[in-house]
Amino acid sequence: MKSNEKNYWYKLDNAGKLYPSIVSTRMTTVFRTTVELFEEVEPKVLQKALDSTIERFPYFKVNLHKGLFWYYFEYTDKMPHIEKETYYPSMFMKYKKKETFPFRILYYKKYINIEFSHSITDGFGVISFMKTLLVEYFSLQKNLEIKDTKDILITSSKVEKEECEDAFNRYYNPKAPIPKLKGKAVHFPFPLTKKGKYILISGTVSADKIKKLAKKNECTVTQYITALYMDSIQEYINKLPEKKKKKMTGRIVINLPVDLRQLFPSRTRKNFFISITPEIDLRLGEYSLEEIIKYLKAYMTMSINNKNISRYIARNVKNEKNSM
């Protein structure tokens, strides 16, 4: 595959197929990665870096089209353009519109913000794209030389076929039993946000401090943050009036994405993740933070392994095949 090929198309990967059908102004399916530089962004240099970077990622230089039965991405000769950020983060992206890319490259003062639709890639793909863009940006600005790494692709390097594979189909085991459906989880009794309204919650935390707290609790940062999230929901429910509390007492379930590249070797820049669902059940009583952490450590050890994850891959791929 060469980056200057034209008129070729890509299937949406197994995870990506869901998003075009559910996207809306309320559920944008857009996620964002931000980098803060030491100096203000130079727009002309950033645009030049994007021109080179996007050719190295031809499977992102696409427009979404609707076929007879399914959506597909088609390569385009048109070039994406950077924009100065003026609105809210992760806003609705009209990537179903003709000649619209499924991503944005935004800048504001010292910040470079990349927003992608989940229909085309996951966090690994976006971070790889961001790192490659930054390398190209600094190469142009500072005349630096960087070598290829696992997740940084030099713009002059060859595009490998595996980069745009649907890794779900590659590792699909048709004999694997699919996981059983679970019961209903607790839902917050809040009204939906009005269309066109965005709520931004931001916070800053010291990476060193949170690593120390996770180490003190003998768990990973992911396990520690997830435990805090579960505990905060539990605290909210426990503070409700008794009548409302009774209605919400049940299973608190967290949707936790897992990058499958750590289990199944793949260089794909498309989606390759599965969500696992740790839970605590308030009908059994109140949980201490230590109990939640202990549970999460055991749950993730039991859940995140090749054999168990194969069941989730099988479920997703079988659902896709059954809908064709």
Sequence and secondary structure as in RCSB ss.txt:
>XXXX:A:sequence
MKSNEKNYWYKLDNAGKLYPSIVSTRMTTVFRTTVELFEEVEPKVLQKALDSTIERFPYFKVNLHKGLFWYYFEY
TDKMPHIEKETYYPSMFMKYKKKETFPFRILYYKKYINIEFSHSITDGFGVISFMKTLLVEYFSLQKNLEIKDTK
DILITSSKVEKEECEDAFNRYYNPKAPIPKLKGKAVHFPFPLTKKGKYILISGTVSADKIKKLAKKNECTVTQYI
TALYMDSIQEYINKLPEKKKKKMTGRIVINLPVDLRQLFPSRTRKNFFISITPEIDLRLGEYSLEEIIKYLKAYM
TMSINNKNISRYIARNVKNEKNSM
>XXXX:A:secstr
  TT  S EEE  TTGGGHHHH  SS   EEEEEEE SS   HHHHHHHHHHHHHH TTTSEEEEE SSSEEEEE
 S     EE  S TT    TTSTT  SEEEEEETTEEEEEEETTT  HHHHHHHHHHHHHHHHHHHH       S
S   TTS   GGGG  HHHHT  TTS                  TT          HHHHHHHHHHTTS HHHHH
HHHHHHHHHHHHHTS HHHHHHH SEEE  EEEEGGGTS     S  EEEE  EEEGGG    HHHHHHHHHHHH
HHHSSHHHHHHHHHHHHHHHHHH 
